[in-house]
């Protein structure tokens, strides 16, 4: 079979040529970005993943190549041989890396034709995301997306280099494993050999990396694919990539130091940014108290203030009754926002309603009075205490939410972030890291009426809280830690339980019977009984980290072939009906009628 390329082989990418190469013969290959015919001379912008070079077909210099060039259209695939020449005076394009030169083509091979693309291959394109995902192979030709995917490659390479240099071993763990509860639904895979039984795709390599520490490998890492069948948002996918690591004979500071070094190297290698380490540490209770959320954006102020003690006996019964029932009242001072209209305040009331807040009280602070429907209910002493606690000054607009702590903190925490953007308080070029530590060990699930592990049941409790496991479980703090960047959690982990007795106690505190946890985690308990070292680790979300590095708003823009928010691939039309024969072979009957 004849090679369509013949003797033609690419010598340079389309961004590699400049004035130093003038006079050289080169071979370029790529796609036609655009074609222009200027009085018989044909100009083509040739594009590959690295950039664009202008190529020229001049009938007075090379008639055969020029004759073939008349058939060229957008997205045709070309191979060209030619000579590098300086662009004529006045024709230099300073916006293009190769803008000082052009290639006079002496030989042209049209390697493939192309249908008219469904949208333009440009930096920004006015087309729906569904169309882009349906034609993802076309979408990925756009310079921004190619830059994002290349950045992802650079990030992964930087991470591997750092961890390899620090004594970590890259070890693969199974993709087909057993279902274990880690907070989200598993994706199940039916077994043909063992009919009626299923594998689960891993939500994380958590148990296997702990077993690797028991096996004595000391330092493990993996850039690994994980799967969770959960409701999706712009920063979530059913399949995602983790930078997973684990270390033996360590405490929290050892793991956090390695993690800070990794992130510092990553930002230096990819963005050329020098980060200041160590990062700030913030106790979970302080984060909730000051910012309402466990992933606070530290780039701006607007901290929350708890005023429950001031209003618990006030004449404003809404506040007083909430405190009496064990709830809290918090305030957020929007400095200088007294000119907000009633509509704007109503819109913010709707906003906090999304987070189950039943209302949003407010006070506008004027020079000589408070303007508010609730101002008349406070005594002078209460007004003085509120003004001091909240730092109320003329021109301020103060918001209040009264409810159970979780609702108050979430509503005002998200309102704080919303106002930070609305009021332009955030420096978008700043990278502000913080560690949030000592998370609660458990949370109570009102739907299932039982306690659940906030992170996972293999996280170690603080020694000083261990005795509260059964009588005061919600007061037990864990040895967990999250790395937060600009209000997004980019990584998290913990020191693990390495003693069988303690692991069993935690599982029992979660309401599990011995036969249940032996059945699900017997292999782990046996491993802990065989001489497990103290160990801990964490995992970074690679997709989210790259999204931040690229300045994107959705992780779908940094994943080559992402799923939609309905967990579907529009390009391949997955998921799909496997067909009757395959289902029979797996002994599966589909009960849903079409």
N, C-alpha and C positions, 0 to 999 in steps of 0.2 A: 504493500500500500504506500502510495506517495505521500510524504510528509508535506502538509499544506504550507509549512513554514519554509521548506526548501533549505537554502543556506542561511536564511535570515534568523538571527538570534539577538534578543534584546541586549543592549549594552548599558542602558541607563534607565532609571525611572524618570517620570515626566516632571520631576522637580529638581533634578540633579545638575542641570546644565546652566552655565552662566558665561561670563565674558572670558574666563580662563579656557573654555573649550572652543572658542571661535577658531574656525578652520578645520576642526576635526570632523571625521565621518562617524556618524552614530546611527544606531538602530533603536527606535522607540516602538512600543506597542501599547495599545489602550483603546479607549472608547471615544467616540466623537461627542464632545460636549456641545459644540455648535459649528456651523459651516456658513461662511460668508463669501459671496462672489463680488469682487470689486473690479469691474471692467475687464473681466477675463482672468484676472489673478484670483485664485481661490485660497482663502485662509480657513484653516481648521484648528480649533482648540482641541488638542488631544489630552485625554484625562486618564490617569490611573490612580491608585490609592494614595500616592505621594503628592500629586498636584497636577498642574496643567502646563503644557508647552504649546506654543503656537507653531504650526507647520504650514508651509507655503507651497502651493503648486503654481509655478510660473510657466506659461506656454512658451515663452521665449528662451527658457533655460532647460526645460525637460518636458517635451511634448507628450510622451507616452504616459507618464505619471499624471500629467494634467488632464489628459483625455479620460482616464479612469476615474479621476476625482469628481467628475460631473455626477456620478451616480451615488456619491456619499451622502448619507443622511444621519440624523442624530442617533446615537447609540450603536452605530455600526462599529464593528471591531476591526481595527486596522493594525498592520505592521508597516512601518515606513523606514527607509534608509535615506539619509541625506546629510547635508553639510551644515554645521552650525555657523550662522552668520549674525552679525550685529544688526539690530533693528535700525531702520532709517531714522534720521533726526526727526524728532517730534512724534515718534511712534512708540517710545518707551512706555511700558505699563508699570508704574511704580507699585501698584497693588499686587503684582504677581511676582513670585520668587524668581521666575524665569523671564521677567518682563523686559530684560535688556537684549535678549536674543530671540532668534527664530530658526526653524530648520527648513532649508530649501530642499524639498523632497526630490530624490532622483529615482527612487523605486517605491512602488506602492503595492501592498497586498491587502485586499479586502478579505479578512479572515472569516467574517460572518456579517450577515445583514441583521436588521432588527426591526420589529414592529414599532410603530409609534408608541412610546411609553405612556402609561396612564396618568403620569404627572411629570413635571419638569425635575431634572436632576440638579437641584440647586440647594444652597444653604438652608433657606426657608421655603416652604412650599405650602400653599393654601389648599389643603386637601384633608379629608377626615382621616383619623388614625386607623379606622377599620379598612379603608382603601390601602393605606400604607402597609398595614400588616398582611393584607391579602396578597400584595405584591412585594413582600419583604425583600426578595432578592434584588428588586429594582430600588427600593427604599434604601437599602444598604450601600448603594452606589453614591448616595449623597455625601458630600465632604464632611458634614458635621457628624453623621453616624459613623463614617469610617474613622474619623478622628477619635470618637468615643470608644470604638472597639479596639483601636490601636492603644489608646490609653489604658484600657482594661488589660491588655497584654503586658504593657509596661509595669502596671501595678502588680500583676501576678509575678512577673519576673523579679521585681524589687523585693517582694515578700519572700519568695523562695531564697533569694540570695542572702537576705538578712537572717532567716531562720537556719539555713544551712551553715552560715558562719558562726551561729551561736549553739551549735551542737545538737540541733533537732534532726530527727530522721523522718523522711517522708514515707509513711506506711499506709497502704490502702486497707480499708475495712469493707465488709460485705455490703452489697446493695440489696440482696435478697436476705431478709432476716425475719425475726418474729415480731409480732405486734406488742408494743409496750406503751403504756399511757404516758405521754409527755405533754399533755395539755391541748393537743390538736388532733383531728382525725387522721388516721393513717390511710395511705393509698395501699390497697390490697392487690396481690397478684396470685391468681389461682395456680395450684400445683397440678399438673397433668399426671405426674407419677403417683402422687398422694392425693387422690381425688377427695374433694370435700374439705381440703385443708388449703391454707393460704399463707403466702409470705406477706410481709409488709415492707414497703420501701422506707428507708430510714428517715426519720425527722431530723436526726443528727447522729453522728457516730458516738454518742455519749458513753454508752456502756462499753463499747469496744475499746475506746481510748483509755478508759479506766482499767480494762483488762490488760492493755499493753503496759500500763504502769505496774500492775501486779506482776507482769511477766519480766519486768526489769529493764525495759527499753529507755527509761529515764526521761527522754525528751522526744515527743512525737508531734508531727504536724501533717496536715493534709489540706489541700484545696479541693473541697469535696462537694458533690451535688447532694442536696437534701430535698425532701418532699413533704409537704403538708397540705392536707385537704381542708382548707379553711376559706372563709370569706375573704375576698381580695380587695386591695386598695392600690393606689398608684405606686406604693413602695413595697408591694408584696406580689409574689408569684407562687404558683403551686409547686414549681421546682426552682430552687435557688441555690446559690453557691456560698459556702462558708469557708473562711480561713480558720481551720480548727486546730487547736494545739493543747497539749497537756504536759505537765512537768511533775517529777517526783521530788520529794523532800523539800517542799516549798511552803511558804505562807503567802498571804495576800500581796505583800509588797514585792515579793520576788516575781510573781506573775505580772503585776502591774508594771514593774520596771521593764520587763521584756516586751510587754505590749506597747508601752510608750516608745521604746526604741524602735519597734517595728513601724509604728505609725510615723515617727519622726523620719526614718529612712525613706518611707514611702512618699511622704510629702516633698522631701528633698529631691528624690530621684525623678518624680513625675512632674511636680510643679516648680521645683527650684526654691521652695519655701523652707525656711529654718524655723522649726517649732521650739518653743521654750518648754523644757521639761525639768522637773516633774510637773504633771498636770495638777490642778486644784482637786482636793478631795472634799466631798460633801456628803454628810450622813443623810440617809434616806429621810429620816424624820425632819431634818432641817430643810431638805429640798421641798418636801410637801408643805411644810409650814410657811416657807418664804415664797415659793413659786407655784404651789398647787399641784405640780406634776413631778414624776420621778425622772423626767428627762428635760431639765430646765434649759432654756436658751439664756446663756449668761452674758450675751452681748449687750443687754440693756437692763435698766432698772425695773420700775413698776412692781416692786415687791408687795406681796399681800400682807395684811395686818389682821391678826385675830383680835376681835373686839368683844368676844363673848362675855368677858368679865365685866365690861362697862355697861352692856345693855341687858344683862340677865334680869334686872329688876326695873327696867325702864317702862315708861308708859306706852311704848310701842309694843303691843301684845304679840305681834307677829314674831319679833325678835325674841322677846322674853319667853314665849311658849316653846320656841325651838330649843333654846338653851335648857329649859326645864326638862325637856324630853331627851336630853343627851346630845343634842345637835350643837352646831357652832355657827357663829356669824363672823364673816370676814369682809374686809374692805379692800378696794383697789383704788388708789388715787391717780386719776388721769390728769397729771399736772398741766395747767394752762388750757384745759379743754372746756371751759365754761360756755363757749359759743356753740357747742354741739346743739343741733336742733332737736325738737321733740321726735321727729321722724328718725333721726340718727339713733337716739336713745331707744326708741321702739325697735329698731333693727337689731340693736345690741341685745335687747331683751329676748328677741326671737333667737338670736345666736346662742345665748346661754341656755335657752330652752332645749336645744339639741342635746345638751348634756344633763337634762332632767331637772334643771333649776326651775322652780315654780314661779320665779319672778326676779326682777332686778331693781332694787331700790336705788335711789340716787339723791345726791345733794349737790347743788351748785353753790360755791362759796363766793359771795359778793363782799365788797369792802365792809359793809356794816350789817350784813344779815346772811342767812342761809335761805336759798330758794329750793324748796322741796316739799312734796306732800307729807313727808314724815318728820320734818324739822320741829313741828309743834309738840311732838310727843316727848322730846328730850328736855330734861332740866338743864339749867345753866351749868351745873357741875358736870353733868354728863357731856354737854357740848364741849366744855373745856377739856375734859379727858379725851374725847374723840379727836378734837383738833390737835392735841399734843401727840396722841398715838399715831394718827394717820398723817401728820404733818400737813394739815389743811391750811391753805393760804388763799387769799383772794385770787380768783381766776381758775381755781381747781374745780374739777368735776369728780366726785367720789361715788363709786358704785359699791353696792352691798348685796351679798347673797347669804341667806339663812336656810340651813337644811342639815341633813346628816353630813358628816365630815367628807365622805367620798364625793358626794354630789357638789358640795361647796368648793372643794379643792379643784375638781375637774372643770367645773363651770368657770371659775375665776382664773384658773391656770390657762385654759384655752382663750379666755377673753384677754388675758395679759398678752399672749402671743399675737392675737388678732390686732390689738391696739398697737403693739410694737411695730407691726407692718404698716398699719393705717397711718400712724403718726411719724413714719420714717425714722424710727429710733434705732434701726438696725443697720450696722455697717456690713453690707453684703460681702465685702472682700475680707472680712475678719474670720479667722478660724479659732473658735473658743472651745477648748476641751475642758471637761470636768469628769471626775470619777464620782459616781453615786454608790455608796457602800451601805452595808448593814440593812439590807432589805428585810421585810418581814418574812419569816419562814413559811407562813401559811396565810391563806385567805379563805373566807367562808363563802361557799356557793349557795346563794339563796334558792336557786332552782332545784339543785340536787340535795339541798339540806345537809351538806357535809363540808368538811375542811378539804382544801386542795393545796398542793405545793405551789407557791407563787412562781418559782422558777421550775425546778424539778425535784423529785424526792431524794436525790442523791447529794444534794447540797448540805454541807455541814452546818449545824446550828452553832451560835456562839456558845462557848463553854459556860459562861455565866448565866445563860438562859436555858440550858439543857433541862434543868429540873422543872421548867414550866411546860414541858411538852404536852402533858395531859390535863393539867388543871387550868393553865392560862395560855393556850396555844397561840392566840393572836398577839401575845406579847413577846413571843420567841423571835429573836432576830437571827438572821443567817449570815454566813460568811460569803455572801454573794456581792458582786460588784459589776457595775455597768459603766462602759465608757460612752460618754455623751458628747456629741459635737453639734453645736449650733441648734440645740433642741431636738436632735435625732439620736436615738441610741444606735451606735455603729458596732458595738461589741459588748459582750457580757459573759460572765463566768462565775466561778466560785471555787472555794476549797471544798473538796469532796469528803464524804464520810468514808473512812478507810478501816473501820472496825465493824465487824458483823453485828455485835450487840447493839451498837448505836444505830446502824442502818435498820435493823428490825424494829427498834423503838420508834423511829420516824415513820416507818410504814404502818405501824400499829396506831400511831397518833393520827394518821390519815384515815383510820377506820378500816384498814385491811385485815382480814383474818389470816392466820398463819398459812392455811392451805392455799389461799389466794396468792399471797406474795411469794410463797415457796414455788408455786406453779409458774409465776411470771418472772421472778427474779432469782430463782434458786441457783442458777449458774453464777450470778454475781455474788450472792451471799457465800457460796462455796469458795469463790476466788478470794473474797475478803478474809476468809478463814485460813487461807493458805500463806499468809504473810504479805499483806498489802502495805506498801509504804504510804506515808502521808503524801497526798498529791492534790493538784488543782490545775485549772486551766481556764481557757475561755475560747470563744468563737467570735470572729468578726463577720458581718454580712458583707461579702465582697461586692455584691450588686449595689448596695446602698453606699458603700465607700466610693465606688467608681462614679456613681451618680453625683455625689458631692464634689469629687475631683473635677468632673466635667461641667459642673454648674447646671445640670439637668434637673427637671422637676419630677420625672418619672423614671423608675428603674427600667421600664421597657425600652428606653432610649439608650441603654448601655448593655443590653442583652441582644445577641445576634438574632435569635429567633424566639421572642417572648410569647407568652400566652395573653389572652385578653382578660378582662375582669370576670369573665364567665369561664375561665380556665380552658379556653379553646385556642387552637392554632388555626387561624384563618387561612394560612398558606397551604397547609396539608390537610385541612378540614378534620383535624383530630380534636376530640375523640370521635370514633366512628363505630359502626356496627361491625363486629368481627365476623359475622356470618354464622349460619346454623351449624355447619360442620365443626368449626372450631369450638363452639359452645358445647356441642355434644361430646367432643373429645375431652373437654374439661369437666364434664358432668354438671354443667351450669344451665339453669333454666331462667330465662328473663321473664319476670312477671308483669312488666309494664306493657300495656297494650298500645300499639301505635295507631 
